[in-house]
Amino acid sequence: MRILTCALAVLGVVLTCWDYNFSSVIASITYDRFTLTVKLNSYIPTWQEFAIASGLISFWLLGFSLAARFLPFSNQHAGDKHTPA
């Protein structure tokens, strides 16, 4: 379930970026009131954009893994007789 949640969060970020790119960079509309034309452009992110995106994702994964390792999460049931270490 956690993997699905993380995948949906990443998908939401990707779709948000795609929406921004498509609405402003890839498809531009001419504002001539007599003829409506949609011009499709091409867009390839630069290496700086890839570096920032991968850095942000890596930072988030590092924080998630540190939280999973050091914060006191417990998956014990109420009937377990396990004593914490």
Backbone as CSV, one residue per row, in Angstrom:
resi,resn,N_x,N_y,N_z,CA_x,CA_y,CA_z,C_x,C_y,C_z
1,MET,0.814,-1.192,0.000,0.000,0.000,0.000,0.862,1.262,0.000
2,ARG,2.000,1.219,0.719,2.880,2.388,0.762,3.481,2.670,-0.606
3,ILE,3.822,1.609,-1.325,4.414,1.801,-2.649,3.395,2.444,-3.581
4,LEU,2.147,2.005,-3.489,1.097,2.609,-4.305,0.921,4.083,-3.960
5,THR,0.948,4.409,-2.679,0.811,5.794,-2.252,1.953,6.653,-2.775
6,CYS,3.172,6.143,-2.657,4.333,6.885,-3.168,4.275,7.025,-4.685
7,ALA,3.863,5.969,-5.369,3.765,6.022,-6.833,2.722,7.045,-7.267
8,LEU,1.607,7.113,-6.556,0.581,8.104,-6.896,1.058,9.530,-6.628
9,ALA,1.838,9.710,-5.579,2.387,11.042,-5.300,3.349,11.474,-6.399
10,VAL,4.219,10.569,-6.816,5.159,10.880,-7.902,4.400,11.132,-9.200
11,LEU,3.381,10.326,-9.469,2.571,10.521,-10.667,1.885,11.891,-10.647
12,GLY,1.421,12.319,-9.490,0.802,13.639,-9.373,1.778,14.760,-9.694
13,VAL,3.024,14.625,-9.220,4.044,15.635,-9.521,4.343,15.655,-11.014
14,VAL,4.476,14.480,-11.611,4.774,14.401,-13.048,3.636,14.991,-13.864
15,LEU,2.399,14.660,-13.512,1.261,15.195,-14.264,1.115,16.701,-14.091
16,THR,1.445,17.210,-12.919,1.411,18.658,-12.714,2.436,19.348,-13.609
17,CYS,3.643,18.794,-13.653,4.671,19.366,-14.534,4.259,19.244,-15.995
18,TRP,3.656,18.124,-16.365,3.223,17.935,-17.746,2.140,18.955,-18.097
19,ASP,1.222,19.203,-17.173,0.166,20.174,-17.417,0.760,21.559,-17.648
20,TYR,1.730,21.936,-16.840,2.377,23.236,-17.009,3.082,23.309,-18.359
21,ASN,3.838,22.261,-18.688,4.582,22.269,-19.952,3.643,22.284,-21.143
22,PHE,2.584,21.495,-21.091,1.697,21.432,-22.250,0.923,22.718,-22.427
23,SER,0.461,23.303,-21.326,-0.390,24.483,-21.463,0.380,25.740,-21.818
24,SER,1.671,25.790,-21.532,2.371,27.041,-21.805,3.533,26.900,-22.773
25,VAL,4.200,25.766,-22.778,5.413,25.651,-23.581,5.171,24.867,-24.866
26,ILE,4.497,23.725,-24.753,4.359,22.846,-25.911,3.266,23.326,-26.858
27,ALA,2.118,23.681,-26.331,1.013,24.125,-27.176,0.740,25.599,-26.911
28,SER,0.964,26.415,-27.912,0.671,27.836,-27.785,-0.478,28.200,-28.727
29,ILE,-1.346,29.054,-28.262,-2.542,29.429,-29.017,-2.360,30.839,-29.549
30,THR,-2.698,31.028,-30.806,-2.692,32.382,-31.355,-3.977,33.081,-30.913
31,TYR,-3.870,34.342,-30.657,-5.009,35.097,-30.155,-5.616,36.003,-31.221
32,ASP,-5.623,35.510,-32.429,-6.331,36.203,-33.493,-7.811,35.861,-33.353
33,ARG,-8.665,36.843,-33.298,-10.073,36.555,-33.013,-10.802,35.925,-34.193
34,PHE,-10.214,35.919,-35.367,-10.884,35.327,-36.524,-10.437,33.893,-36.783
35,THR,-9.198,33.573,-36.489,-8.717,32.213,-36.698,-8.039,31.727,-35.418
36,LEU,-8.521,30.618,-34.904,-7.928,30.022,-33.725,-6.961,28.933,-34.173
37,THR,-5.687,29.116,-33.869,-4.667,28.169,-34.280,-3.864,27.742,-33.068
38,VAL,-3.645,26.442,-32.960,-2.803,25.907,-31.897,-1.495,25.463,-32.535
39,LYS,-0.407,26.061,-32.079,0.905,25.735,-32.614,1.620,24.821,-31.614
40,LEU,2.066,23.654,-32.075,2.772,22.715,-31.214,4.272,22.949,-31.334
41,ASN,4.905,23.180,-30.214,6.350,23.380,-30.154,6.985,22.151,-29.521
42,SER,8.285,22.055,-29.575,8.968,20.955,-28.890,9.704,21.524,-27.675
43,TYR,9.843,20.692,-26.661,10.501,21.121,-25.433,11.276,19.950,-24.858
44,ILE,12.547,20.170,-24.587,13.401,19.180,-23.931,14.038,19.869,-22.735
45,PRO,13.862,19.300,-21.525,14.449,19.937,-20.345,15.977,19.961,-20.428
46,THR,16.560,20.971,-19.831,18.015,21.075,-19.806,18.571,20.185,-18.697
47,TRP,19.885,20.054,-18.662,20.505,19.193,-17.650,20.302,19.770,-16.249
48,GLN,20.166,21.098,-16.155,19.931,21.707,-14.848,18.563,21.297,-14.291
49,GLU,17.569,21.230,-15.156,16.241,20.817,-14.703,16.235,19.356,-14.262
50,PHE,16.934,18.499,-15.011,17.047,17.097,-14.604,17.804,16.978,-13.280
51,ALA,18.857,17.774,-13.102,19.652,17.713,-11.874,18.830,18.169,-10.669
52,ILE,18.061,19.237,-10.812,17.238,19.721,-9.707,16.153,18.702,-9.359
53,ALA,15.501,18.142,-10.362,14.450,17.155,-10.105,15.012,15.907,-9.430
54,SER,16.141,15.400,-9.923,16.721,14.200,-9.309,17.250,14.506,-7.909
55,GLY,17.763,15.706,-7.687,18.210,16.087,-6.353,17.071,16.170,-5.360
56,LEU,15.950,16.740,-5.777,14.786,16.817,-4.896,14.227,15.437,-4.566
57,ILE,14.148,14.579,-5.557,13.655,13.221,-5.317,14.622,12.458,-4.418
58,SER,15.928,12.616,-4.631,16.921,11.944,-3.788,16.862,12.456,-2.355
59,PHE,16.690,13.756,-2.183,16.581,14.328,-0.840,15.354,13.793,-0.121
60,TRP,14.221,13.685,-0.835,13.009,13.156,-0.236,13.203,11.689,0.154
61,LEU,13.817,10.893,-0.714,14.051,9.485,-0.400,15.008,9.326,0.775
62,LEU,16.014,10.183,0.869,16.928,10.135,2.003,16.181,10.437,3.303
63,GLY,15.355,11.471,3.300,14.576,11.796,4.483,13.613,10.689,4.862
64,PHE,12.991,10.072,3.877,12.068,8.976,4.143,12.808,7.777,4.734
65,SER,13.957,7.436,4.179,14.697,6.283,4.696,15.250,6.559,6.095
66,LEU,15.703,7.781,6.365,16.165,8.115,7.713,15.014,8.087,8.720
67,ALA,13.852,8.564,8.310,12.689,8.519,9.203,12.284,7.081,9.484
68,ALA,12.301,6.228,8.462,11.931,4.825,8.664,12.941,4.109,9.550
69,ARG,14.194,4.526,9.496,15.223,3.852,10.283,15.260,4.332,11.730
70,PHE,15.110,5.620,11.971,15.359,6.160,13.299,14.119,6.558,14.095
71,LEU,12.980,6.754,13.469,11.777,7.106,14.230,11.119,5.848,14.778
72,PRO,10.501,5.926,15.940,9.963,4.728,16.592,8.611,4.290,16.017
73,PHE,8.649,3.648,14.873,7.432,3.077,14.305,7.199,1.713,14.942
74,SER,5.949,1.337,15.110,5.633,0.051,15.718,4.487,-0.582,14.951
75,ASN,4.640,-1.858,14.610,3.564,-2.579,13.952,3.114,-3.745,14.827
76,GLN,3.114,-3.543,16.120,2.672,-4.570,17.054,1.159,-4.529,17.190
77,HIS,0.602,-5.692,17.426,-0.832,-5.777,17.683,-1.058,-5.664,19.184
78,ALA,-2.284,-5.447,19.583,-2.587,-5.236,20.992,-2.314,-6.474,21.843
79,GLY,-2.415,-7.661,21.278,-2.223,-8.874,22.050,-0.791,-9.361,22.119
80,ASP,0.149,-8.709,21.471,1.546,-9.155,21.488,2.180,-8.899,22.846
81,LYS,3.068,-9.804,23.259,3.736,-9.668,24.552,5.186,-9.253,24.361
82,HIS,5.498,-8.629,23.255,6.870,-8.226,22.954,7.219,-6.969,23.732
83,THR,8.372,-6.984,24.394,8.827,-5.790,25.117,9.766,-5.001,24.209
84,PRO,9.643,-3.685,24.186,10.519,-2.892,23.323,11.959,-2.963,23.781
85,ALA,12.869,-2.874,22.836,14.303,-2.973,23.149,14.839,-1.688,23.725
